[in-house]
Amino acid sequence: MRDDHRELRLFLHLAQTLNFGRTSLDCHVSPATLTRTVQRLEADLGHRLFDRGPRGVSLTAEGHRFREYAVRALELWRAYREDHPDPAELTGRLALFATVTACQALLPDLLAPFRTAHPQVRLDLRTGDAAAALARLDEGEVDAAVAGIPPRLPEALASRTVTVTELVLVTARDRPDPGLDGPFVLPHRGLVRDAADRWFRARGTAPDVACEPDGHEGLLTLVALGCGTGVVPRLVLDNSAVRERLAVVPADPAPEPFPIGLCVRRADLRRPLVAALWSLAGPGARPEWPG
């Protein structure tokens, strides 16, 4: 479900600042999200709303017309809500699990529509090892998890894909001859380890494993120290504090892509808080059910 009122608010802020960076900061959205919002509006309307030139950003003639519409639409919505308050505004606590990387790279955009729609709900965010995410969800410790999606999801769970990232091989940038012969730094357990093991089997090789840390962030630290070649999602690499000390090792064929999604217990989709989060998971998300 797309939050059209949020899109109008973003447009009006940008129409005032004429500065994508300033609006991104003020509205707590990423520059990429703001750009996609403007592109969706322009695609829906069939007109450009902004001119982007060497002298900066300016409103087009259609942009000025649409600004008048957006102001009136939000005023009408506010008047309607004041006359018809929502008697069932959601409250309570929603416990979520995500890795540190997911918290930084995915959750701001994923949770923003939910937070806007249900500001009275308290979010309880927990972080930890990606390999434990689905187990913590299945055991009822959290209400939802942002985690890697296995090829076969447990029957009791449902997932909605948020993004798909490459799995890449990385090594220390100053390592003299990385190659693909090892040694390797691999996760101790979890979906990335499973995917890495399948890749090695497809190559007909058994990896020389030097280290098996818990957590992708620890793995990249060991790789940066020259302990071996690691296998991680590119999303983790791109958000790592040590990424400048690392280099991607080309591999042909590459390991299989790695889907990351919002996961919940299927039975909990009847609960209002979980159902609301599920419905607002984002316009790019698509449901994945166990086969």
C-alpha positions in Angstrom: 0.0 0.0 0.0 1.5 3.4 -1.0 1.1 6.3 1.4 -0.1 8.9 -1.1 -0.4 11.6 1.6 3.3 11.1 2.5 4.2 11.5 -1.1 2.3 14.8 -1.3 4.1 16.0 1.8 7.5 15.1 0.4 6.6 16.9 -2.9 5.5 20.0 -1.1 8.6 20.2 1.0 10.8 19.8 -2.1 8.7 22.4 -3.9 9.6 24.8 -1.1 13.3 24.0 -0.7 14.1 23.1 -4.3 16.9 21.1 -2.8 16.8 17.3 -2.8 19.5 17.0 -0.1 17.8 19.4 2.3 14.4 17.7 1.9 16.0 14.3 2.4 17.5 15.4 5.7 14.4 17.3 6.9 12.0 14.5 6.1 14.2 11.7 7.2 14.2 9.8 3.9 17.1 8.7 1.8 18.0 10.7 -1.4 17.1 7.6 -3.4 13.7 7.3 -1.8 13.0 11.0 -2.5 14.1 10.6 -6.1 11.9 7.5 -6.6 8.9 9.4 -5.0 9.2 12.2 -7.5 9.7 9.8 -10.4 6.5 7.9 -9.4 4.5 11.1 -9.2 5.8 12.3 -12.6 5.0 8.9 -14.1 1.5 8.9 -12.6 0.8 12.4 -13.9 2.5 12.1 -17.2 4.4 15.4 -16.7 7.7 16.6 -15.3 7.3 18.4 -12.0 10.8 19.7 -11.6 13.5 20.9 -13.9 17.0 19.9 -12.9 19.7 22.0 -14.5 23.2 23.5 -13.8 21.6 26.4 -11.9 19.7 24.0 -9.6 16.1 22.7 -9.2 13.0 24.6 -10.3 9.3 23.8 -10.6 7.9 23.3 -14.0 4.5 24.9 -15.0 2.9 21.5 -14.2 4.8 21.4 -10.9 3.2 24.8 -9.9 -0.3 23.4 -10.9 0.3 20.2 -8.9 1.5 22.1 -5.9 -1.9 23.9 -5.7 -3.6 20.5 -6.0 -1.4 18.9 -3.3 -2.0 21.8 -0.8 -5.8 21.5 -1.3 -5.7 17.7 -1.1 -3.9 17.7 2.2 -6.2 20.5 3.6 -9.2 18.4 2.7 -7.7 15.3 4.3 -6.9 17.1 7.5 -10.5 18.5 7.6 -12.0 15.1 7.0 -9.8 13.5 9.7 -10.8 16.2 12.2 -14.5 15.6 11.5 -14.1 11.8 11.5 -11.4 10.8 14.0 -10.1 7.2 13.7 -11.8 5.3 16.6 -9.4 2.4 16.3 -6.0 4.0 16.3 -3.4 1.3 16.9 -1.4 1.3 20.1 0.8 -1.2 21.9 4.3 -2.6 21.3 5.7 -4.3 18.1 9.0 -6.2 18.6 11.2 -6.5 15.5 14.5 -8.2 14.9 17.1 -7.1 12.3 20.9 -7.1 11.9 22.8 -3.9 12.3 23.2 -3.7 8.6 19.5 -4.1 8.0 18.8 -1.4 10.7 20.9 1.1 8.8 20.2 0.2 5.2 16.6 -1.1 5.1 14.6 -0.3 8.2 14.4 3.6 7.8 12.5 3.2 4.5 10.7 0.0 5.4 9.3 1.3 8.7 8.6 5.0 7.8 5.1 4.4 6.4 4.1 2.3 9.5 5.5 4.9 11.8 3.7 7.7 10.0 0.4 5.8 10.0 0.6 4.5 13.6 2.7 6.9 15.7 1.3 5.6 19.0 2.8 2.1 18.5 6.0 1.6 20.4 8.7 -0.1 18.3 11.0 -2.5 20.2 14.0 -3.1 17.9 16.4 -5.9 18.6 19.7 -6.7 16.7 21.9 -9.7 16.5 23.3 -12.5 14.4 21.4 -12.9 11.0 21.6 -16.7 11.4 19.3 -16.5 14.5 16.6 -14.2 13.0 14.1 -16.8 11.9 14.5 -18.9 15.0 13.8 -15.9 17.3 10.7 -15.2 15.2 9.5 -18.8 15.2 10.0 -19.0 18.9 7.8 -16.0 19.5 10.6 -13.7 20.9 9.7 -11.1 18.3 6.7 -10.2 16.1 8.6 -9.7 12.9 12.1 -10.0 11.5 14.0 -8.6 8.6 16.1 -11.5 7.5 17.5 -13.6 4.6 14.8 -15.8 3.1 15.7 -19.5 2.7 14.8 -21.4 -0.4 12.1 -23.2 1.6 10.5 -21.1 4.3 9.2 -22.9 7.4 5.4 -23.7 7.0 4.5 -21.5 10.0 6.2 -18.3 8.5 5.4 -15.9 5.7 7.8 -13.5 4.0 7.6 -10.5 1.8 10.8 -9.7 -0.2 12.2 -6.3 0.5 15.4 -6.5 -1.6 17.6 -8.9 -3.3 21.4 -8.5 -2.9 24.3 -10.2 -4.5 26.6 -12.5 -2.6 30.2 -11.4 -3.2 33.6 -12.7 -2.4 35.8 -10.2 -0.7 39.4 -10.0 0.5 41.8 -7.5 2.0 42.6 -4.8 -0.5 46.4 -5.1 0.1 46.4 -9.0 0.1 49.0 -9.9 -2.6 47.3 -12.8 -4.4 43.7 -13.4 -3.3 42.5 -15.7 -6.0 39.8 -18.2 -5.1 41.9 -20.9 -3.6 41.6 -19.8 0.0 41.9 -19.7 2.9 38.3 -18.6 3.4 36.5 -16.8 6.2 32.9 -18.1 6.3 29.9 -17.6 8.6 29.7 -20.3 11.2 26.1 -21.0 10.3 23.1 -19.5 8.5 21.8 -18.9 5.0 25.0 -17.2 3.7 27.0 -20.2 4.9 24.5 -22.5 3.2 24.8 -20.5 -0.1 28.6 -20.5 0.1 28.7 -24.3 0.7 26.4 -24.8 -2.4 28.8 -22.6 -4.4 31.8 -24.6 -3.4 30.1 -27.9 -4.2 29.1 -26.5 -7.7 32.8 -25.8 -8.3 33.8 -29.2 -7.1 36.0 -27.9 -4.3 36.2 -28.1 -0.5 37.1 -24.7 1.0 40.1 -24.3 3.3 38.3 -22.5 6.1 40.5 -20.3 8.3 37.8 -18.7 10.5 34.1 -19.1 11.1 32.8 -16.0 13.0 29.3 -15.3 14.1 27.9 -12.2 12.2 28.8 -10.6 8.9 30.4 -7.5 10.5 32.9 -9.6 12.4 33.6 -11.6 9.3 34.5 -8.5 7.3 36.8 -7.4 10.1 38.7 -10.7 9.9 38.9 -10.4 6.1 40.2 -6.8 6.3 42.9 -8.2 8.7 44.1 -10.6 5.9 42.7 -13.8 7.4 41.3 -14.9 4.1 38.6 -14.5 1.5 35.0 -14.0 2.8 31.5 -14.5 1.4 29.0 -11.8 2.3 25.9 -10.0 0.9 26.9 -6.9 -1.0 24.4 -5.0 1.1 26.6 -5.8 4.1 29.8 -4.9 2.3 28.4 -1.5 1.1 27.5 -0.5 4.6 30.6 -1.8 6.4 32.9 0.6 8.2 35.9 -1.4 6.8 34.8 -1.5 3.2 37.6 0.8 2.1 40.1 -1.9 3.2 38.3 -4.6 1.1 38.2 -5.6 -2.5 35.7 -7.8 -4.4 37.2 -10.9 -5.9 35.5 -11.7 -9.3 33.9 -15.1 -9.5 32.3 -16.8 -12.5 29.8 -18.1 -11.8 29.0 -15.9 -8.9 27.2 -17.2 -5.8 23.4 -17.1 -6.1 21.6 -13.9 -5.2 20.4 -13.5 -1.7 16.8 -12.3 -1.0 16.1 -10.3 2.2 12.5 -9.9 3.4 10.1 -9.0 6.2 9.1 -12.3 7.9 6.2 -12.9 10.3 4.4 -15.9 11.7 1.5 -16.6 9.4 -0.9 -16.9 12.3 0.0 -13.4 13.4 -1.3 -11.8 10.2 -4.6 -11.8 12.0 -3.2 -9.5 14.7 -3.8 -5.8 13.9 -0.3 -4.6 14.6 1.4 -7.3 12.5 -1.2 -6.9 9.7 -0.6 -3.2 9.6 3.1 -3.6 9.3 2.6 -6.3 6.6 0.3 -4.0 4.6 2.8 -1.1 4.7 5.9 -3.1 3.9 6.6 -1.0 0.8 5.5 -0.7 -2.8 8.4 -2.8 -4.1 7.7 -5.7 -1.7 6.2 -8.9 -3.0 4.8 -11.8 -1.0 6.6 -15.1 -0.8 4.9 -18.2 0.6 6.4 -21.5 1.4 6.0 -23.9 -1.5 
